[in-house]
Structures are given as structure tokens and as C-alpha cells.
């Protein structure tokens, strides 16, 4: 098998004869045989640089029929039925929790997943109430529930975490459970918020069919420890108030970036197990989709789908960058409590809404956090929580400057000019937006850097800086400001034995795929300990 990459124009994508000719030309340049039996598309990427749209297509070339017969299904793990011999309690059903459970099933170890939120069918109703009734269910929302924060997101699967593990394996598993096979070849694959819940449901059903357990509406409220060794967890059913203890041979803690109470729970048992880390603070910026498409595709938008962008710069020694860009998407209310406003973005599989949005955030290091939050954290017995308190304060400030879940907003041009916004273009944010001087109440260390960065972005991406762009506050959940320390070799918490922190909430991942990989890797370490193997 060999691999070659060819470049074509969009209108040539359906010309199979031309593609085969170009493949043969590339093989000839490499002095390789063009007498192949089959060629498979491995990766497709769009190149819109230099005013000319092009597709880069990478193909695998097979010379024997038996070589080309390998399918995605044949490359899947060989999962086993779980036995009761060994049990791992998993707190959280996000990517780290689900893929961790699947990894355990490769060896027949029983996963018991504890999830504070609801199953997707009920979770959809709770999410709808945020916009229709201004009601936020603190345990079931865009952040908490079956599948975690990713379930009702764009389902973006692009990652640069190449050293963490086999990314293609994660994509194959998603495809196996119902994601479109295009995720196996697209350079920036995504599943879509309309498709991802079904994929997650299929994963859940498979895990339980294999002998695993999943307990919904079941909130972890404390650790059961003996001499700094975690034996299990205490839980409460958030609907019935029934309490129950779960015990396991190991505890995988995969609670996500929004479970603030988990950090406070750990701080009670072992404050030294927490450390502050860099995170990001900013806002969503929403444009008309047609505008972004025209800019990125140089006016040639027919048949191209919604355009993506990625912008980054440095301002006063801090990174300022776009994050979680949602072409043809929506801005959504991502609060995990009634006293805050947090926004996020998502897209359906078709990416066909009339808007495109992205988070624009500023790198925020521990030394950037105001001293008052360190004093508060020190008073509460754990200085590492200062960033968490700062994040919470910002989210409550957003609530104070909004109205219900209607978020504070400002036209992008008004933000840079430091003036009021008297009206707004249409927005995808269904709770609504409220005019606010974001440039005044958001700390200058963030707002000042954003203003400078937007000028740079506007110069590099002509048309980006316009009156039809709306800034919606506040975006604070790109990652967690706290890390749960763990051993680099075993992934076990450094201060609490038998506890294995994983994923975004632990501070070791930053997206669906990297979280899934971290859950897998951490459960591999658990298996090594429980089964004394080299798996």
C-alpha cells in the first residue's frame, strides 16, 4: 500500500477519470507502480488561500485485493461481555467516561457509569426550558447529562492531539455507533448536534448490553476514602433524594469542565491534589453565514457548504484566538446554574443555519487572576480554586448585565469604538440578547486584548470587522481553570489512591477526541493495574 495526495478544483471532484489519472501521475513521480487494484480516499481538506479554491485529497493505493479488503469494522476493538470480577466506577458520561467504559470492556471489566444529568430524551426538554421558560436545571443542561457537554454541541472531532493515541480509532468507533462515514476522511470532521445524541444513545445501549451499568440523575457528592485511598463514591438521586454508595476496584473521574462542585469536593479531602492552570475567557462573535462564506471562498460559494476560519494572534504576551468555530451554526445558552450566563456554539450536521459563530478568547494564566479570588480561595482552604472563583464571578456578572438568560451583547464595531449598541442584527441565540457595554464591565485584561486582536483579524480577513457582527457574552468554558494532579505513568491521582482523573474536567484534554483518548489511556492504566497486563 502507498499513499499519494492530489490537488483538484471543486468542479473536478466528481470526475473519477481525472482523479485516477492524477493519482497515476503522482505514483509515476515517485517511481511507483500505477497498476493498482483500488484507491481509497483517506483525507479531504479545503484550501482557500491565494484567492483560489482547491481540494487536497489523500488516497491510499492498494496493489492486491486482499490488502484493500480491510474495513473500518474489522479495525474495531474486540469488546467482551463484562463480568463482576472487576468493577470500575466512572463518574461522568462524557467522551472520557464513555470511551473509558468501552476500553474496560475490551478486557471484560465492568463499567458502572454515574451521571448526574438525564438521558437525552429528557435532557432535550430541560434544555428547551432554558429558552422557553428561562429555567436552568443545574443537573441537566447543555453541560450535564447523557454524553456530557459534547452531546448537544457541533460534535467537532478535529484535534491536534496526535501524540495522545490513535485518533483514527476514535473516529472509527464514532462511525460504528452511527456517525456519518465522512468523519473518516474530512480534514475537520464533525457529527452535528442533530446526529450526536443518537450516536451517544447507541454507545450507552451497547455498554449496558455488554453488562455495564449507567445510572442517570445520580450525582456524586463525596468520596469514600480510607487513608487517602478512594474505595467508592457517595451519590444522591437528584429527583428522588435517594442516597446510594458505589464501590469499585478503581474510580475514573470524568466529570467535565463545568462540575465546579467536584473540585470543591476534592479540596475537602486533599486540597494538595488541585493546582491552577491556564484557561481562556472571551465571547462568542456571530456573523451572517453568507458574509463568512464570501470572505473565505473569495465569493465562489456555490456548492461549497459553510466556511470555517481560524484566527490567532498575540496581544501583550497573551494568546488571543478563535475557538470552536461553528459554520452555519447557533449560539446556545450553556449555563449550568440559574445565577449565571454562559454561551457556547453548535451546528447541525448540515451546517445550514443563516449564521456562523466562534468563540474569541484570551489566554488567562494564574497570575492574571485578581488577588481577591486568591484570598477567597485561601480562606476556603485551597488556593488552586482561585481561577474557578474568578470564572464564576464573570458568569454572574454576565447574568447581572443580561436579563434572565438573555445575554449581554454589543456590535463588534461598537465594542472596538467603545460606544453603545442601539440595535442588533438578527441572532441565533434563542433566549435573546440585551444591549450592554461589554467593553466597560469585562476586565480590561480581556476586553483590551480582544479589541486589539479584532483589529488584527479585521486586517487579515477583510470584511470580518463589520456592523453585522455581534458579540455575545460570556464564553468561559473552553477549558477548566483547575487541574487534578496525577502520576504521569499511571494516571492515578497523586494524593488520592485509586482515583483516576481524566478528560477536560481533570485538566488533561480540550475537546471530544482528546477527552476520548484521555479516557481510553487512563482506563488502559487502570487495566494494567487491575489485571497486571501490558494492554
ABEGO torsion letter per residue (X at the ends): XBBBBBBBBAAAAABAAAAAAAAAAAAAAAGBBABBABBBBABBBBBABGGBBBBBBBBBBBABAAAAABBAAAABBBBBBBBAABBBBBBEABAAAAAAAAAAAAAGBBBBBBBABBBAAAAAAAAAAAAAAGBBBAABBAABEBGEAAAABAGBABBABAAAEBAAAAAAAAAAAGBBAAAAABABBBAEAAAAAAAAAAAAAAAAAAGBBBBBGBBBABBBBBGGBBABBBBBBAAAGBBBBBBBABBBBBAEAABAAAAAAAAAABAAABBBBBBBBBBBBBBBAAAAAAAAAGGBABGAEBBBBBBBBBBGGBBBBBBGBBBGBBBBBABABAABBBBBBBBBAAGABABBBBBBBBBBBAAABBAAAAAAAAAAGBAAAAAAAAAAAAAAAAAAABBEABBBBBBAAAAAAGBBBABBBBBABAAEBBBBBAAAABBAAAAAAAAAAAAAAAAABBGABBAABBBBOBBAAABBABBBBBBAAAGBBAABBGBBBBEAAAGABAEAAAAAAAAAAAAAAAAAAAAGBAX
